[in-house]
Amino acid sequence: MSVKVFLELVEIKAKTASVLPALLGLCLSYYYFHSVNWSLMALFFVAMLLFNMAVDMLDNYHDYTHAVDTADYQQNTNIIGREKLNPRLVFWLLVSFVLVAALLGLYLVSQVGWPLLAMGVFCFAVGIAYSSGPFPLSGLPVGEFFSGFTMGFMITLISVYLNAYQHFVWDPFSLLVIFVVALPDELWISNLLLANNICDQQ
């Protein structure tokens, strides 16, 4: 598998949808809570990027294995068929990315506490459910809401918490501040996924 094919498989061009909320949370933590933790943020960035790539690989894998149009879409459009990739290789690659991301996440939990575990489990659940199972979220009317909320708000919240966990207060006002700051990202990501799903239906 070439680097070019791998980057297309993980849809690297769409990674700004997770990178920007993380950077937004970092800036918000610095400005509002006057706190930055570079080491924890670096580990979170790696874990987040790995899981995001795994979710996009899962999306391509699910589309390939469940394709109705096996002659055209599966073999000529989907990257797995078009580039003659081994589906088992793609599957185990995405599983390894998820496992490494989970291990990094558990280490971060050991450093900052159980709230990160709750937020991480929620994000993992939404990410996996978005492209898998009998009723993937991407095919339901709530798909854009979950993706926008999870990537736009939850990634920003996790980023803020990791940088300011020593004195972060779980009160409605702090959460409202983070939600309002992250709202443009939430709406942008929701619209991005909506446009992608509309294109898939064409």
C-alpha angles and dihedrals in degrees: 000000000000123000090248092054092045092052090051091047091055091039093233091182089069096053092098085077089071101027095057096054089049091051090044090055090048092052092045091051091051094047102037104027098025091226135118128174108190098183095052090042092053092052091046091050091054093046092047093048093048093050092045090052090047091053092052091047088050090051092053092043092050092047090050097048094043098041114138092193097063094164100054114010099035097044103029108025109030109078094230093059097034094053093037092239120173106251091211090055091051091048095051091043091056091045090053091050090051092049094049091047090049092050091050088048092052090051090052089049089055088055102043107022144252099308088075090053091056092048092045095050090051092050093046091049093051092044094052094040091050093073107016143057129053091297110031115200089234089068096047129080089246095057096095092046093052094045093047094046095044099044099030101041108017096049089049091048093049090048092052092046094050091052097044106024093126092068104012112134119206097220129137094249095055091047090048091052091052092045094051093046091048095044096093089052091049092053093043093051092045091052091045091055091043091054090047092051092047090053090050089057094053 
